[in-house]
Amino acid sequence: MDGKGWNTWGEGVAFGLENGMAVIPYALLKYYRKLNLTGSEAMLLIHLLSFRQVEGIDFPSLEELQAVTGRSISVIAGELQKLMKEGFISIDGDNDELRDIHYERYNFSGLYGKLGAYLAEVSQENSQEKRSRTESEPGSRAAAHYSGSPAPEGGYGRPAVPGGTEAEESRNLFSIFEKEFGRPLSPMECESISGWVDEDRYPEELILLALKESVFAGKVHFRYIDRILLEWARNRVKNAQDVKAYSQKFRSGGR
């Protein structure tokens, strides 16, 4: 585009801006089909909003609406009746006592109420889906990895518990970690916990004690917790009493 073309384009934009702009709810453009509105009905609502905001006309006539929509008056009247019947718009009447005239205007509170209700419903569904995904992922991993089978000789064994208690305990383990970390666990962090339970066969009590140690040390991250568990495994620390005895021995310098 040459300089003359840009000038023409700029003049057109300036002319359009001088004629005013209407603020249209984006939710109406995005979700009008979800509200069982047709495209022409949604466009009619947009024209009604534009008449009020730009032209200052609260109650445009059927002829004025026909001029901007290009549709017949009978079709427009039918759409307005449907919008009023379904509660998207209503008509308010009032009197101007100073000029002794009666006037009417369209009320859009029904439209805004329907849009707000639908947006709230969408937000609630998204929140529930996110919560379910966060809660179910750690639980499914725990159930898959923790079978309760006997540990190899010399390892950290735990007998199988009937009634699904193991899966519940594992889910509790994930929940406790998420609470201490103050956020949902990542898939890799979930795999780390599952590895401690299933492959390394660390008792849940020992894992929680290692988490507690990391909190006290101000180093709440999985690499530090894993180092604690490895150190305890090398020194045959298997329960709370062993942890206490090992800590006392460590503080006394190994004496």
C-alpha positions as a Markdown table, in Angstrom:
| # | Residue | x | y | z |
|---|---|---|---|---|
| 1 | Met | 0.0 | 0.0 | 0.0 |
| 2 | Asp | 1.4 | 3.4 | -1.0 |
| 3 | Gly | 1.3 | 6.6 | 1.0 |
| 4 | Lys | -2.0 | 7.7 | -0.6 |
| 5 | Gly | -3.6 | 4.3 | 0.2 |
| 6 | Trp | -2.5 | 4.6 | 3.8 |
| 7 | Asn | -4.0 | 8.1 | 4.1 |
| 8 | Thr | -7.3 | 6.8 | 2.7 |
| 9 | Trp | -7.3 | 3.9 | 5.1 |
| 10 | Gly | -6.5 | 6.3 | 8.0 |
| 11 | Glu | -9.3 | 8.6 | 7.0 |
| 12 | Gly | -11.7 | 5.7 | 6.9 |
| 13 | Val | -10.7 | 4.5 | 10.4 |
| 14 | Ala | -11.0 | 8.1 | 11.8 |
| 15 | Phe | -14.5 | 8.4 | 10.3 |
| 16 | Gly | -15.5 | 5.1 | 11.8 |
| 17 | Leu | -14.2 | 6.1 | 15.3 |
| 18 | Glu | -16.0 | 9.4 | 15.1 |
| 19 | Asn | -19.2 | 7.6 | 14.5 |
| 20 | Gly | -18.8 | 5.9 | 17.9 |
| 21 | Met | -18.1 | 2.4 | 19.2 |
| 22 | Ala | -20.4 | -0.1 | 21.0 |
| 23 | Val | -19.3 | -2.4 | 23.8 |
| 24 | Ile | -20.6 | -5.8 | 23.2 |
| 25 | Pro | -20.3 | -8.6 | 25.8 |
| 26 | Tyr | -17.8 | -11.1 | 24.4 |
| 27 | Ala | -19.7 | -13.9 | 26.2 |
| 28 | Leu | -22.7 | -13.1 | 23.9 |
| 29 | Leu | -20.5 | -13.6 | 20.8 |
| 30 | Lys | -18.9 | -16.7 | 22.1 |
| 31 | Tyr | -21.9 | -18.5 | 23.8 |
| 32 | Tyr | -25.0 | -17.3 | 22.1 |
| 33 | Arg | -25.6 | -20.8 | 20.6 |
| 34 | Lys | -25.3 | -22.3 | 24.1 |
| 35 | Leu | -28.2 | -20.0 | 25.0 |
| 36 | Asn | -30.3 | -21.4 | 22.1 |
| 37 | Leu | -30.1 | -18.2 | 20.2 |
| 38 | Thr | -29.8 | -18.1 | 16.4 |
| 39 | Gly | -27.2 | -15.9 | 14.7 |
| 40 | Ser | -29.8 | -13.4 | 13.6 |
| 41 | Glu | -31.3 | -13.2 | 17.1 |
| 42 | Ala | -27.8 | -12.6 | 18.6 |
| 43 | Met | -27.2 | -9.9 | 15.9 |
| 44 | Leu | -30.5 | -8.2 | 16.8 |
| 45 | Leu | -29.5 | -8.0 | 20.4 |
| 46 | Ile | -26.2 | -6.5 | 19.3 |
| 47 | His | -28.1 | -3.9 | 17.3 |
| 48 | Leu | -30.3 | -3.0 | 20.2 |
| 49 | Leu | -27.2 | -2.6 | 22.5 |
| 50 | Ser | -25.5 | -0.5 | 19.8 |
| 51 | Phe | -28.6 | 1.8 | 19.3 |
| 52 | Arg | -28.5 | 2.6 | 23.0 |
| 53 | Gln | -24.7 | 3.1 | 23.4 |
| 54 | Val | -24.0 | 4.9 | 20.1 |
| 55 | Glu | -27.2 | 6.5 | 19.0 |
| 56 | Gly | -28.7 | 7.1 | 22.4 |
| 57 | Ile | -31.9 | 5.4 | 21.3 |
| 58 | Asp | -33.3 | 3.1 | 24.1 |
| 59 | Phe | -36.3 | 1.9 | 22.0 |
| 60 | Pro | -35.5 | 1.8 | 18.3 |
| 61 | Ser | -38.5 | 1.4 | 16.0 |
| 62 | Leu | -39.0 | -1.6 | 13.7 |
| 63 | Glu | -38.2 | 0.6 | 10.7 |
| 64 | Glu | -34.8 | 1.6 | 12.3 |
| 65 | Leu | -34.0 | -2.0 | 13.0 |
| 66 | Gln | -35.0 | -3.0 | 9.5 |
| 67 | Ala | -32.6 | -0.4 | 8.1 |
| 68 | Val | -29.6 | -1.9 | 9.9 |
| 69 | Thr | -30.5 | -5.6 | 9.6 |
| 70 | Gly | -32.0 | -5.7 | 6.1 |
| 71 | Arg | -34.7 | -8.1 | 7.2 |
| 72 | Ser | -38.5 | -7.6 | 7.0 |
| 73 | Ile | -40.4 | -6.0 | 9.8 |
| 74 | Ser | -42.5 | -9.1 | 10.4 |
| 75 | Val | -39.3 | -11.2 | 10.9 |
| 76 | Ile | -37.8 | -8.6 | 13.3 |
| 77 | Ala | -41.1 | -8.4 | 15.3 |
| 78 | Gly | -41.2 | -12.2 | 15.6 |
| 79 | Glu | -37.6 | -12.3 | 16.9 |
| 80 | Leu | -38.3 | -9.5 | 19.4 |
| 81 | Gln | -41.3 | -11.4 | 20.7 |
| 82 | Lys | -39.3 | -14.6 | 21.1 |
| 83 | Leu | -36.5 | -12.7 | 22.9 |
| 84 | Met | -39.0 | -11.2 | 25.3 |
| 85 | Lys | -40.9 | -14.5 | 25.8 |
| 86 | Glu | -37.6 | -16.3 | 26.7 |
| 87 | Gly | -36.5 | -13.6 | 29.1 |
| 88 | Phe | -33.6 | -12.1 | 27.2 |
| 89 | Ile | -35.1 | -8.6 | 27.1 |
| 90 | Ser | -38.1 | -6.8 | 28.5 |
| 91 | Ile | -39.7 | -3.4 | 28.0 |
| 92 | Asp | -39.7 | -0.8 | 30.7 |
| 93 | Gly | -42.0 | 2.2 | 30.6 |
| 94 | Asp | -41.6 | 5.5 | 32.3 |
| 95 | Asn | -43.0 | 9.1 | 32.3 |
| 96 | Asp | -41.1 | 12.3 | 31.9 |
| 97 | Glu | -43.1 | 14.7 | 34.0 |
| 98 | Leu | -41.2 | 17.8 | 32.9 |
| 99 | Arg | -42.0 | 17.2 | 29.3 |
| 100 | Asp | -45.3 | 15.3 | 30.0 |
| 101 | Ile | -44.4 | 12.4 | 27.7 |
| 102 | His | -44.3 | 8.6 | 28.1 |
| 103 | Tyr | -41.3 | 6.7 | 26.8 |
| 104 | Glu | -40.2 | 3.0 | 26.7 |
| 105 | Arg | -36.8 | 1.4 | 26.7 |
| 106 | Tyr | -35.4 | -2.1 | 26.3 |
| 107 | Asn | -34.1 | -3.8 | 29.5 |
| 108 | Phe | -31.2 | -6.2 | 29.1 |
| 109 | Ser | -31.0 | -7.5 | 32.6 |
| 110 | Gly | -32.4 | -10.8 | 31.5 |
| 111 | Leu | -29.6 | -11.2 | 28.9 |
| 112 | Tyr | -26.9 | -10.4 | 31.4 |
| 113 | Gly | -28.4 | -12.7 | 33.9 |
| 114 | Lys | -28.5 | -15.6 | 31.5 |
| 115 | Leu | -24.9 | -14.9 | 30.4 |
| 116 | Gly | -23.7 | -14.7 | 34.0 |
| 117 | Ala | -25.4 | -17.9 | 35.0 |
| 118 | Tyr | -23.9 | -19.8 | 32.0 |
| 119 | Leu | -20.4 | -18.4 | 32.7 |
| 120 | Ala | -20.8 | -19.5 | 36.4 |
| 121 | Glu | -21.8 | -23.0 | 35.2 |
| 122 | Val | -18.8 | -23.2 | 32.9 |
| 123 | Ser | -16.4 | -22.0 | 35.6 |
| 124 | Gln | -17.8 | -24.5 | 38.1 |
| 125 | Glu | -17.5 | -27.4 | 35.6 |
| 126 | Asn | -13.9 | -26.4 | 34.9 |
| 127 | Ser | -13.0 | -26.2 | 38.6 |
| 128 | Gln | -14.6 | -29.6 | 39.3 |
| 129 | Glu | -12.8 | -31.1 | 36.3 |
| 130 | Lys | -9.4 | -29.7 | 37.4 |
| 131 | Arg | -10.0 | -30.9 | 41.0 |
| 132 | Ser | -11.0 | -34.4 | 39.9 |
| 133 | Arg | -7.9 | -34.6 | 37.6 |
| 134 | Thr | -5.7 | -33.5 | 40.5 |
| 135 | Glu | -7.2 | -35.9 | 43.0 |
| 136 | Ser | -7.6 | -38.9 | 40.8 |
| 137 | Glu | -4.1 | -38.9 | 39.2 |
| 138 | Pro | -2.2 | -39.4 | 42.5 |
| 139 | Gly | -4.8 | -42.0 | 43.6 |
| 140 | Ser | -4.6 | -44.0 | 40.5 |
| 141 | Arg | -0.8 | -44.0 | 40.5 |
| 142 | Ala | -0.8 | -45.2 | 44.1 |
| 143 | Ala | -3.3 | -47.9 | 43.4 |
| 144 | Ala | -1.3 | -49.1 | 40.4 |
| 145 | His | 2.1 | -49.1 | 42.1 |
| 146 | Tyr | 1.3 | -50.2 | 45.6 |
| 147 | Ser | 0.2 | -53.9 | 45.5 |
| 148 | Gly | 1.1 | -54.9 | 49.1 |
| 149 | Ser | 3.2 | -57.8 | 48.0 |
| 150 | Pro | 6.0 | -59.1 | 50.3 |
| 151 | Ala | 9.3 | -57.2 | 50.1 |
| 152 | Pro | 12.5 | -58.9 | 49.2 |
| 153 | Glu | 14.7 | -60.3 | 52.0 |
| 154 | Gly | 16.2 | -57.5 | 54.0 |
| 155 | Gly | 14.0 | -54.8 | 52.5 |
| 156 | Tyr | 11.2 | -52.7 | 53.9 |
| 157 | Gly | 8.3 | -55.1 | 53.9 |
| 158 | Arg | 4.6 | -54.4 | 54.5 |
| 159 | Pro | 1.9 | -57.1 | 54.4 |
| 160 | Ala | -1.1 | -56.7 | 52.2 |
| 161 | Val | -4.1 | -55.2 | 54.0 |
| 162 | Pro | -7.6 | -56.2 | 52.9 |
| 163 | Gly | -10.5 | -53.9 | 52.1 |
| 164 | Gly | -8.6 | -51.5 | 49.9 |
| 165 | Thr | -6.8 | -49.8 | 52.9 |
| 166 | Glu | -3.5 | -49.7 | 51.0 |
| 167 | Ala | -4.8 | -47.6 | 48.2 |
| 168 | Glu | -6.4 | -45.2 | 50.7 |
| 169 | Glu | -3.2 | -44.9 | 52.7 |
| 170 | Ser | -1.3 | -44.2 | 49.5 |
| 171 | Arg | -3.8 | -41.5 | 48.5 |
| 172 | Asn | -3.4 | -40.0 | 52.0 |
| 173 | Leu | 0.4 | -40.0 | 51.4 |
| 174 | Phe | 0.0 | -38.0 | 48.2 |
| 175 | Ser | -2.4 | -35.6 | 50.0 |
| 176 | Ile | 0.0 | -35.0 | 52.8 |
| 177 | Phe | 2.8 | -34.1 | 50.4 |
| 178 | Glu | 0.6 | -31.8 | 48.5 |
| 179 | Lys | -0.4 | -30.1 | 51.7 |
| 180 | Glu | 3.2 | -29.6 | 52.8 |
| 181 | Phe | 4.2 | -28.4 | 49.3 |
| 182 | Gly | 1.2 | -26.1 | 49.1 |
| 183 | Arg | 0.4 | -27.2 | 45.5 |
| 184 | Pro | -0.6 | -30.2 | 43.4 |
| 185 | Leu | 2.2 | -32.7 | 42.8 |
| 186 | Ser | 3.7 | -33.1 | 39.3 |
| 187 | Pro | 3.5 | -36.5 | 37.5 |
| 188 | Met | 7.3 | -36.9 | 38.1 |
| 189 | Glu | 6.8 | -36.2 | 41.8 |
| 190 | Cys | 4.0 | -38.7 | 42.0 |
| 191 | Glu | 6.3 | -41.3 | 40.3 |
| 192 | Ser | 8.9 | -40.6 | 43.0 |
| 193 | Ile | 6.5 | -41.3 | 45.8 |
| 194 | Ser | 5.3 | -44.4 | 44.1 |
| 195 | Gly | 8.9 | -45.6 | 43.6 |
| 196 | Trp | 9.6 | -45.2 | 47.3 |
| 197 | Val | 6.5 | -47.3 | 48.1 |
| 198 | Asp | 6.7 | -49.9 | 45.5 |
| 199 | Glu | 10.3 | -50.3 | 44.4 |
| 200 | Asp | 12.2 | -49.3 | 47.5 |
| 201 | Arg | 9.5 | -50.6 | 49.9 |
| 202 | Tyr | 10.0 | -47.7 | 52.4 |
| 203 | Pro | 7.2 | -47.8 | 55.0 |
| 204 | Glu | 4.8 | -44.9 | 54.9 |
| 205 | Glu | 5.9 | -43.9 | 58.4 |
| 206 | Leu | 9.5 | -43.5 | 57.2 |
| 207 | Ile | 8.6 | -41.5 | 54.1 |
| 208 | Leu | 6.6 | -39.0 | 56.3 |
| 209 | Leu | 9.4 | -38.7 | 58.8 |
| 210 | Ala | 11.8 | -37.9 | 55.9 |
| 211 | Leu | 9.3 | -35.2 | 54.7 |
| 212 | Lys | 9.2 | -33.9 | 58.3 |
| 213 | Glu | 13.0 | -33.7 | 58.4 |
| 214 | Ser | 13.0 | -31.7 | 55.1 |
| 215 | Val | 10.4 | -29.3 | 56.4 |
| 216 | Phe | 12.5 | -28.6 | 59.6 |
| 217 | Ala | 15.6 | -28.2 | 57.5 |
| 218 | Gly | 13.8 | -25.7 | 55.1 |
| 219 | Lys | 14.6 | -27.9 | 52.1 |
| 220 | Val | 11.2 | -29.1 | 51.0 |
| 221 | His | 12.0 | -30.8 | 47.7 |
| 222 | Phe | 12.1 | -34.3 | 46.5 |
| 223 | Arg | 15.8 | -34.6 | 45.9 |
| 224 | Tyr | 16.6 | -33.8 | 49.5 |
| 225 | Ile | 13.9 | -36.2 | 50.8 |
| 226 | Asp | 15.3 | -39.0 | 48.6 |
| 227 | Arg | 18.8 | -38.4 | 50.0 |
| 228 | Ile | 17.4 | -38.7 | 53.6 |
| 229 | Leu | 15.7 | -42.0 | 52.7 |
| 230 | Leu | 18.9 | -43.4 | 51.1 |
| 231 | Glu | 21.0 | -42.4 | 54.1 |
| 232 | Trp | 18.5 | -44.1 | 56.4 |
| 233 | Ala | 18.4 | -47.2 | 54.3 |
| 234 | Arg | 22.3 | -47.5 | 54.4 |
| 235 | Asn | 22.2 | -47.3 | 58.2 |
| 236 | Arg | 19.3 | -49.7 | 58.6 |
| 237 | Val | 16.9 | -47.1 | 59.8 |
| 238 | Lys | 13.4 | -48.6 | 59.5 |
| 239 | Asn | 11.0 | -46.9 | 61.9 |
| 240 | Ala | 10.5 | -43.8 | 64.1 |
| 241 | Gln | 12.6 | -45.3 | 67.0 |
| 242 | Asp | 15.5 | -46.0 | 64.6 |
| 243 | Val | 15.2 | -42.4 | 63.2 |
| 244 | Lys | 15.4 | -41.0 | 66.8 |
| 245 | Ala | 18.3 | -43.2 | 67.7 |
| 246 | Tyr | 20.2 | -42.4 | 64.4 |
| 247 | Ser | 19.6 | -38.6 | 64.9 |
| 248 | Gln | 21.0 | -38.7 | 68.4 |
| 249 | Lys | 24.0 | -40.7 | 67.2 |
| 250 | Phe | 24.5 | -38.2 | 64.4 |
| 251 | Arg | 24.3 | -35.2 | 66.7 |
| 252 | Ser | 26.8 | -36.8 | 69.1 |
| 253 | Gly | 29.3 | -37.3 | 66.4 |
| 254 | Gly | 28.9 | -41.1 | 66.0 |
| 255 | Arg | 29.9 | -41.9 | 69.6 |
